[in-house]
Amino acid sequence: MQLSSEKKTADMRGVYGDTLVELGRTDNKVVCVGADTTDSLKTKKFGDKFPDRMFNIGIAEANLVSIAAGLAIAGKIAFASTYAAFLPGRCLDQIRNAICYPSLNVKLVVSHAGLTVGPDGASHQQIEDFSTMRSIPNIRVIVPADAVSVKYLIKSIAHTPGPFYVRLARPSSDVLYAEKETVFTIGKGNILRDGSDATIISCGLMVPRSLEAADILKRNENISCRVVDMFSIKPIDTELVEKCGRETGAIVTAEEHNVIGGLGGAVAEASTESYPVPIKRIGVKDVFGESARDEEVDALLEKYGLTSTDIARAVVESRGRSKG
């Protein structure tokens, strides 16, 4: 997997809006539904270009989902977007029964999840969405790690029938992937760095922190650490999880989510059914977050144990329990 050689950041939401416009130009079946957050989610870009295919239904998230379902029944490719605190937070019944049960062609794309929405506080720091969404049949759960992966994955799900849940980040994030040398396959993970002593499997904003952790481990402990971007949480790449367990002997997972039921749980489930190895889970330890100014978000992640140093420490601990 070719990584970007440039050190830069980009806004996932901006790329999402641009990609919707690109899709809208080539396919008039693409429609977008918003819930009074179209500026923040950047879906207004789509509405400005295609006003007859943009539906802003106001602060009514359950209705957002139901309208998207109706559009899908009418043959449209429906993208429905708002904050993760509200979708799935306020409309699980509609997601389950109106979209997933009939397996409709609706793409739920959200932002403002995890602790990195610091100023919005615990009420908006959605840390349960992976667990909630991956337990519902028929829907797939995708968590891009950077703006390049957003572009590729949004295009991919637009051309893949059925429901998806995609979580984007609020803050700008490091660009990891090279623009024209990247492959993303639903149900697969990408090995960003190879290694032989342990594996870090992460998603979203924790992927660059995992790469930093691998650097720390190599520099301070001479530990060769494999790093996997597991952007497809459901379906998860069970073959890659087994491969990492067999070849490196220990796994650490890292996610901006509750340690219960998220990426760590999915990796543990896959590992125990194929090739069990010691697994340490880095994530929010089943507690609510708290408010922090934007400039304090790194301190918030440090308080809750979601830094590259925390990941590196977990790798050392997992290797200590490894069968070798």
Secondary structure, DSSP 8 states (H G I E B T S, - for coil): --B-SS--EE-HHHHHHHHHHHHHHH-TTEEEEESS-HHHHTTHHHHHH-GGGEEE--S-HHHHHHHHHHHHHTT-EEEEEEETTTTTTT-HHHIIIIIITTT-SEEEEEE-BSTT-GGG-TTT-B-SHHHHHHTSTT-EEE--SSHHHHHHHHHHHHTS-S-EEEE--SS-EE--B-TTS----TT--EEEE--SSEEEEE-TTHHHHHHHHHHHHHHHH---EEEEE--EEES--HHHHHHHHHHHS-EEEEEEEESSSSHHHHHHHHHHTT----EEEEEE-SS------GGGHHHHHHHTT-SHHHHHHHHHHHHHTS--
